[in-house]
Amino acid sequence: MMRTCQNTILNITDSLLKLQTEVSSLKDTNEILREIAEKHPASARTLKVKGGIPVNEDALSTVQGIIEQKLALSIEVVKATRNEDDSITFEAGSLDDKVQIIKAAKEKLRYSRIYLTY
């Protein structure tokens, strides 16, 4: 019984060390990606929405409505421009806002006619 407990503790310790290494690696990767994003701030915050969106409404209000109503987020859009193909390119206030929008869209727009590109 004691031997089984020791083996279990060793396995758990090994797993925790591997997870700690992975978390550290992810933190490093995140830091590098943020540095890259700082060098290209416009693209780091730009997204595009297309599909089942109203074509005759103001671009900014349309995107803000999608973010608030469809994605259930309180994120303010900095600017939005309607494109010739009726899609809308818009800019979030920060990289973190962009990431939140992408995460929410992957979950909440999965079966929607509206889709987001980034």
Backbone as JSON, one array per atom type, in Angstrom:
{
  "sequence": "MMRTCQNTILNITDSLLKLQTEVSSLKDTNEILREIAEKHPASARTLKVKGGIPVNEDALSTVQGIIEQKLALSIEVVKATRNEDDSITFEAGSLDDKVQIIKAAKEKLRYSRIYLTY",
  "N": [[0.83, -1.2, 0.0], [1.9, 1.26, 0.85], [3.89, 1.54, -1.04], [2.43, 1.87, -3.38], [1.25, 4.36, -2.88], [3.53, 5.97, -2.81], [4.44, 5.71, -5.46], [2.28, 6.86, -6.77], [2.42, 9.49, -5.83], [4.91, 10.21, -6.9], [4.29, 10.06, -9.64], [2.35, 12.05, -9.84], [3.85, 14.28, -9.08], [5.72, 14.33, -11.18], [3.97, 14.82, -13.32], [3.02, 17.36, -12.6], [5.39, 18.86, -12.77], [5.87, 18.68, -15.52], [3.62, 20.04, -16.47], [4.13, 22.55, -15.38], [6.41, 23.29, -16.83], [5.28, 23.41, -19.37], [3.42, 25.51, -19.03], [5.17, 27.61, -18.52], [6.5, 27.73, -20.99], [4.34, 28.46, -22.62], [3.81, 31.0, -21.58], [6.15, 32.34, -22.34], [5.88, 32.19, -25.13], [3.52, 33.66, -25.47], [4.4, 36.18, -24.62], [6.28, 36.77, -26.63], [4.61, 36.84, -28.9], [3.02, 39.02, -28.23], [4.94, 41.05, -28.31], [5.5, 41.05, -31.03], [3.0, 41.82, -31.97], [2.87, 44.42, -30.96], [4.58, 45.72, -32.65], [3.15, 45.84, -34.96], [0.58, 47.31, -34.66], [-1.97, 47.94, -35.83], [-2.79, 45.67, -37.38], [-2.81, 43.87, -35.33], [-5.11, 44.36, -33.99], [-7.18, 44.22, -35.77], [-10.11, 42.9, -37.3], [-12.49, 40.99, -39.26], [-15.83, 40.84, -40.24], [-18.34, 38.89, -41.73], [-21.01, 37.59, -43.78], [-24.22, 36.78, -42.62], [-25.0, 39.64, -42.15], [-26.55, 42.85, -41.64], [-26.9, 44.88, -44.53], [-27.48, 47.54, -45.01], [-27.09, 49.08, -42.79], [-25.24, 51.22, -40.55], [-21.76, 50.63, -40.38], [-20.2, 50.61, -37.99], [-22.18, 50.55, -35.94], [-23.39, 48.13, -36.58], [-21.36, 46.2, -36.17], [-20.82, 46.69, -33.45], [-23.26, 45.98, -32.37], [-23.32, 43.21, -32.97], [-21.19, 42.32, -31.4], [-22.1, 42.97, -28.82], [-24.73, 41.81, -28.66], [-24.75, 39.23, -29.97], [-22.32, 38.08, -29.17], [-22.22, 38.65, -26.52], [-20.52, 40.49, -25.19], [-18.84, 43.27, -23.67], [-17.32, 45.22, -25.28], [-15.73, 47.88, -26.79], [-15.77, 49.02, -30.11], [-13.26, 50.46, -32.07], [-13.09, 51.54, -34.69], [-14.89, 51.06, -37.78], [-15.34, 49.76, -41.04], [-17.21, 49.42, -43.96], [-16.87, 47.04, -46.5], [-16.48, 46.47, -50.09], [-17.59, 43.99, -50.65], [-19.63, 43.79, -48.87], [-18.82, 42.9, -46.4], [-17.47, 43.71, -43.14], [-14.74, 45.44, -41.97], [-13.11, 45.81, -38.96], [-11.79, 47.47, -36.02], [-10.58, 46.52, -32.93], [-10.13, 47.76, -29.58], [-7.82, 46.86, -28.32], [-5.27, 44.28, -28.25], [-5.98, 42.32, -26.42], [-8.77, 42.69, -26.34], [-9.37, 41.91, -28.95], [-8.66, 39.19, -28.84], [-10.55, 38.26, -26.96], [-12.91, 38.69, -28.43], [-12.51, 36.93, -30.58], [-12.42, 34.43, -29.25], [-15.03, 34.34, -28.16], [-16.53, 34.44, -30.52], [-15.81, 32.05, -31.79], [-17.11, 30.22, -30.21], [-19.82, 31.17, -29.98], [-20.71, 31.89, -32.51], [-20.6, 29.68, -33.98], [-22.6, 28.12, -35.29], [-23.81, 30.0, -36.82], [-24.78, 32.27, -39.49], [-23.15, 34.33, -39.63], [-19.75, 35.1, -39.73], [-16.4, 35.36, -38.51], [-13.28, 36.67, -39.4], [-9.77, 36.78, -38.93]],
  "CA": [[0.0, 0.0, 0.0], [2.8, 2.4, 0.94], [4.6, 1.59, -2.32], [1.46, 2.43, -4.34], [1.13, 5.79, -2.57], [4.77, 6.62, -3.24], [4.41, 5.75, -6.92], [1.26, 7.83, -7.16], [2.97, 10.81, -5.54], [5.95, 10.46, -7.9], [3.61, 10.31, -10.92], [1.71, 13.36, -9.74], [4.93, 15.27, -9.09], [6.22, 14.36, -12.55], [2.95, 15.49, -14.15], [3.02, 18.78, -12.24], [6.6, 19.47, -13.34], [5.65, 18.8, -16.97], [2.65, 21.12, -16.66], [4.81, 23.81, -15.07], [7.26, 23.57, -17.98], [4.4, 23.8, -20.47], [2.89, 26.84, -18.71], [6.28, 28.53, -18.72], [6.69, 27.85, -22.43], [3.21, 29.24, -23.14], [4.02, 32.39, -21.16], [7.19, 32.87, -23.21], [5.28, 32.33, -26.46], [2.57, 34.77, -25.37], [5.19, 37.41, -24.55], [6.84, 37.0, -27.96], [3.51, 37.24, -29.79], [2.62, 40.39, -27.86], [5.98, 41.94, -28.83], [5.26, 41.14, -32.48], [1.77, 42.6, -32.15], [3.16, 45.83, -30.69], [5.27, 46.27, -33.82], [2.14, 45.99, -36.0], [-0.63, 47.49, -33.84], [-3.24, 47.93, -36.58], [-3.18, 44.29, -37.69], [-2.99, 43.15, -34.07], [-6.44, 44.65, -33.46], [-8.14, 44.22, -36.88], [-10.9, 41.71, -37.59], [-13.45, 41.18, -40.34], [-17.05, 40.06, -40.06], [-19.12, 38.79, -42.96], [-22.09, 36.61, -43.7], [-25.58, 37.3, -42.41], [-25.05, 40.93, -41.47], [-27.35, 43.83, -42.38], [-26.07, 45.61, -45.49], [-27.85, 48.95, -45.1], [-26.86, 49.76, -41.52], [-23.92, 51.76, -40.29], [-20.79, 49.56, -40.09], [-19.82, 50.63, -36.58], [-23.31, 50.07, -35.12], [-23.61, 46.72, -36.89], [-20.35, 45.41, -35.46], [-21.02, 46.86, -32.02], [-24.43, 45.17, -32.05], [-22.93, 41.8, -33.0], [-20.34, 42.07, -30.23], [-22.9, 43.03, -27.59], [-25.89, 40.92, -28.65], [-24.43, 37.85, -30.37], [-21.17, 37.56, -28.43], [-22.42, 38.99, -25.11], [-19.32, 41.14, -24.68], [-18.88, 44.74, -23.54], [-16.07, 45.7, -25.86], [-16.01, 48.97, -27.72], [-15.09, 48.99, -31.39], [-12.62, 51.75, -32.32], [-13.59, 52.0, -35.99], [-15.39, 50.0, -38.64], [-15.51, 50.18, -42.44], [-17.87, 48.43, -44.8], [-16.11, 46.72, -47.71], [-17.29, 46.32, -51.3], [-18.3, 42.71, -50.62], [-20.57, 43.94, -47.75], [-18.22, 42.53, -45.12], [-17.05, 44.88, -42.38], [-13.45, 45.35, -41.31], [-13.18, 46.67, -37.78], [-10.63, 47.47, -35.13], [-10.83, 46.47, -31.49], [-9.28, 48.71, -28.86], [-6.55, 46.27, -27.88], [-5.06, 42.88, -28.6], [-6.79, 41.52, -25.5], [-10.15, 42.77, -26.82], [-9.44, 41.07, -30.15], [-8.63, 37.79, -28.41], [-11.86, 37.97, -26.36], [-13.89, 38.62, -29.52], [-12.27, 35.69, -31.33], [-12.85, 33.31, -28.41], [-16.5, 34.33, -28.08], [-17.06, 34.13, -31.86], [-15.62, 30.62, -32.05], [-18.14, 29.49, -29.46], [-21.2, 31.63, -30.15], [-21.09, 32.03, -33.92], [-20.28, 28.39, -34.61], [-23.69, 27.68, -36.18], [-24.42, 31.21, -37.34], [-24.4, 32.67, -40.84], [-22.14, 35.37, -39.44], [-18.47, 34.55, -39.34], [-15.35, 36.3, -38.22], [-11.92, 36.32, -39.83], [-8.77, 37.58, -38.21]],
  "C": [[0.87, 1.26, 0.0], [3.52, 2.62, -0.39], [3.7, 2.24, -3.38], [1.31, 3.93, -4.12], [2.36, 6.55, -3.04], [4.82, 6.75, -4.76], [3.42, 6.79, -7.43], [1.78, 9.25, -6.95], [4.06, 11.17, -6.56], [5.34, 10.78, -9.26], [2.97, 11.69, -10.94], [2.76, 14.46, -9.81], [5.5, 15.42, -10.5], [5.25, 15.1, -13.46], [2.92, 16.98, -13.87], [4.24, 19.5, -12.8], [6.47, 19.66, -14.85], [4.68, 19.93, -17.27], [3.29, 22.48, -16.4], [5.72, 24.23, -16.23], [6.42, 24.05, -19.16], [3.83, 25.2, -20.25], [3.98, 27.89, -18.93], [6.53, 28.77, -20.2], [5.57, 28.68, -23.06], [3.33, 30.71, -22.77], [5.07, 33.05, -22.05], [6.64, 33.14, -24.61], [4.33, 33.53, -26.49], [3.32, 36.11, -25.36], [5.77, 37.77, -25.92], [5.76, 37.48, -28.93], [3.04, 38.65, -29.49], [3.65, 41.4, -28.36], [5.8, 42.14, -30.34], [4.04, 42.01, -32.75], [2.0, 44.09, -31.91], [3.84, 46.49, -31.88], [4.29, 46.52, -34.97], [0.77, 46.17, -35.33], [-1.95, 47.43, -34.61], [-3.69, 46.5, -36.87], [-3.42, 43.47, -36.43], [-4.39, 43.36, -33.48], [-7.54, 44.55, -34.53], [-8.8, 42.87, -37.06], [-11.86, 42.03, -38.74], [-14.65, 40.27, -40.08], [-17.8, 40.06, -41.39], [-20.18, 37.72, -42.79], [-23.42, 37.3, -43.51], [-25.63, 38.59, -41.61], [-25.86, 41.91, -42.3], [-26.46, 44.67, -43.3], [-26.35, 47.11, -45.52], [-27.62, 49.72, -43.81], [-25.43, 50.27, -41.43], [-22.97, 50.64, -39.84], [-20.45, 49.48, -38.61], [-20.94, 50.09, -35.69], [-23.57, 48.59, -35.35], [-22.64, 45.85, -36.1], [-20.55, 45.49, -33.96], [-22.21, 46.03, -31.56], [-24.11, 43.68, -32.02], [-22.12, 41.46, -31.75], [-21.18, 42.03, -28.95], [-24.0, 41.97, -27.55], [-25.54, 39.46, -28.95], [-23.32, 37.24, -29.52], [-21.25, 37.83, -26.93], [-21.16, 39.57, -24.46], [-19.55, 42.64, -24.57], [-17.54, 45.29, -23.99], [-16.42, 46.76, -26.89], [-15.14, 48.84, -28.97], [-14.54, 50.38, -31.66], [-13.1, 52.36, -33.63], [-14.02, 50.8, -36.81], [-15.65, 50.56, -40.04], [-16.17, 49.05, -43.21], [-17.07, 48.27, -46.09], [-17.04, 46.53, -48.89], [-18.09, 45.03, -51.32], [-19.32, 42.63, -49.47], [-20.05, 43.38, -46.43], [-17.82, 43.82, -44.41], [-15.7, 44.57, -41.72], [-13.51, 46.3, -40.13], [-11.97, 46.49, -36.89], [-11.09, 47.48, -33.68], [-9.85, 47.42, -30.81], [-7.92, 48.17, -28.47], [-6.45, 44.83, -28.38], [-5.9, 41.98, -27.7], [-8.27, 41.53, -25.91], [-10.34, 41.87, -28.04], [-9.5, 39.6, -29.78], [-9.97, 37.39, -27.79], [-12.93, 37.82, -27.43], [-13.74, 37.31, -30.28], [-12.74, 34.47, -30.54], [-14.37, 33.2, -28.37], [-17.1, 33.94, -29.43], [-16.92, 32.64, -32.18], [-16.71, 29.8, -31.37], [-19.55, 29.87, -29.9], [-21.65, 31.84, -31.59], [-20.87, 30.74, -34.7], [-21.34, 27.96, -35.62], [-24.44, 28.86, -36.79], [-24.02, 31.43, -38.8], [-23.33, 33.75, -40.79], [-20.82, 34.69, -39.08], [-17.39, 35.62, -39.32], [-14.03, 35.8, -38.77], [-10.96, 37.26, -39.14], [-7.37, 37.27, -38.71]]
}
